[in-house]
Amino acid sequence: MSAPSHPAAPDERTVADIPKNASSVTRVRLCTYQGARLCDARVYVQGDDQVLKPSKKGLCVRVDQLAPLITALEQAQMFARQMGWLDQPQRKAA
């Protein structure tokens, strides 16, 4: 997969690209929008031109909400482990 077609703005930083499937990734990035500092985790899909483009699927939170979100995600991971979900192969969504 190719990199974005435009350079990141000075107040924008890609933190991670997490592979989702052969043609998409979940991109975690820090950015600003109308003066708000945000963390955006969004699905990017490879277009016909082989460039990754953002989709509508994702989550965007203010950076001051990262700590409670991380706590909730850690709890979800703990519960998923207790439920045996992390020990089983993942099924593809229908």
N, C-alpha and C positions, 0 to 999 in steps of 0.2 A: 504494500500500500504506500501511496505517496504522501508527502507532507502537504500541509495546506498550501493553497496557491498564493497566499499573501503572507507577508511577514507579520509576526505578532506585534501588537501595539506595545509601547514602552511599559504600560501598566497592565499588561496581560502576560501570563506565563502558563504554558502547558506543563502540568505536573506529571501526568501519566497517560499513556494510551493502553487500555486493557483490551486484548483481543476478545471479540465476541463471536465472530465466525469469519469465514473466508473474505467477506466483503465489508465488514464493519468492526468498529472499535467503540468502547466507551472511553471518551476523553475526559479527563479531570483537569480543570484549568481554573486559574484565578483571573478575574477580570473586573472591570468596572462597568456600570451601566447607570447613566444619569447621576453620577457621583457616588453611587452605592458600590461598596467593595463586596464582591461575590465569589463564591465557589460554585462552579458549574460542572456537573457530571452529565454528559450528554452523549447519546449515540450518534456517531458519525458514520455515514454510509459512503462507500466508494461509488462515484458516478461513472458514466460511460467514458468520461475523459480520464479515469483512474485517479481523480482527486477526491479526497475525503471531504464530505460536506455535512454540516450539522443537520440533524433531524429535529422534529418536535419532541421526541422522546428524551426525557432527561429530568434532572432535578437541579434547581438553582437555589442556593441559600446565601444569606448574608454571612460574611466570615465570622461575625460574632456568634453565629449559631452553629459553628463547626463543632465545638466541644460537646454540646448536648446531642448533636447528630452522631458524632463518633461514639459516644457512650451508648446510644441506642443501637447502632450497628454492631458494636461489640457484644451487647446483650443478645441481639438477633443471632450472631455467630455462635454464642454459647448455647442458646436454645436449640439451634439447628444441630449442633454437635450432640447435645443431649438426646435429641430426637432421632439421631442416627443418619441425618440427612447428609452430613459431610463425609460419611463413610461409604455412601452409596454413589454409584455413577449417576450423573445427571441425565434426566430424560429430556428430550427436545420438546419444546412447546409445540402444541398443535397449530 
